[in-house]
Amino acid sequence: MALVETRREGRVAVVTVNRPDALNAISSEVADRLKDAFEDVSGDREVWAVILEAAGEKAFCVGADLKERAAFSDEDWTANRHHIRDMFTVLRAVPQPTIAAVFGFALGGGFELALSCDLIVAAEDAVMGLTEVRVGIIPGGGGTQLLARKAGLTQAKDLVMTGRRIGPEEARDMGLVSRVSPRAELAGAAMALAEEICANSPIAVQEAKRAIERGLEVSVAEGIDLEDRAWRNAVVTRDRTEGIAAFVEKRTPKWSGE
């Protein structure tokens, strides 16, 4: 049984962490397989949106595999760090919009997996938190940076320094979760969001994503320039021609991604 599986549903790629017996904990091998999966979907022009989900009933992902780490030497910790960091780097670089479908426990690196996606759809039973300080380390998958950018400095310090857990409603109030769904409807809610995104030009969506993300790293004036370049990239495409024509003709556009 593969630790990570990928399937296609129309224009949507669904990447599944498939280690429910270990609550989908991230071992070095799981990290490598996730990295491979994210690289594959990144290069697939037929994929317009990506959903990250997990197998089982109890946990989206409880974070790093602490049982594996318990036997680590200092050298093993360093080697493992490369596996984990590379995986998160590739996930954050996926050009298509990414959606995490979170249920049950999403703790430590598991919550960082979700935060590394563009959007989170959370089940009503979701329990999220960056709990690393409780075992003597700190978030190492981008959590300190992503949480501060998405929820603000004070909220990030509160959650990281206490290691406390939050539910989906509080996470939504913080701006971390896009939509909350009954547990039984989670997969459908994530797919509905992905399909809503896929109803738009994939080029426009990806250019918009790039402008938003890169704009956070620069001044407003520089961000406006980034937006202008993204606009210029989109406006010369066949999709722009098709989108305007479809609007004028009052029909559904047929996007080509070109």
Secondary structure as UniProt FT lines:
FT   STRAND          4..9
FT   TURN            10..11
FT   STRAND          12..17
FT   HELIX           20..22
FT   TURN            23..24
FT   HELIX           28..42
FT   TURN            45..46
FT   STRAND          49..54
FT   STRAND          59..61
FT   HELIX           66..69
FT   TURN            70..71
FT   HELIX           74..92
FT   STRAND          98..102
FT   STRAND          104..107
FT   HELIX           109..115
FT   STRAND          119..123
FT   TURN            124..125
FT   STRAND          127..129
FT   HELIX           132..135
FT   HELIX           143..151
FT   HELIX           153..162
FT   HELIX           168..173
FT   TURN            174..175
FT   STRAND          179..181
FT   HELIX           183..185
FT   HELIX           186..198
FT   HELIX           202..215
FT   TURN            216..217
FT   HELIX           220..235
FT   HELIX           238..249
//
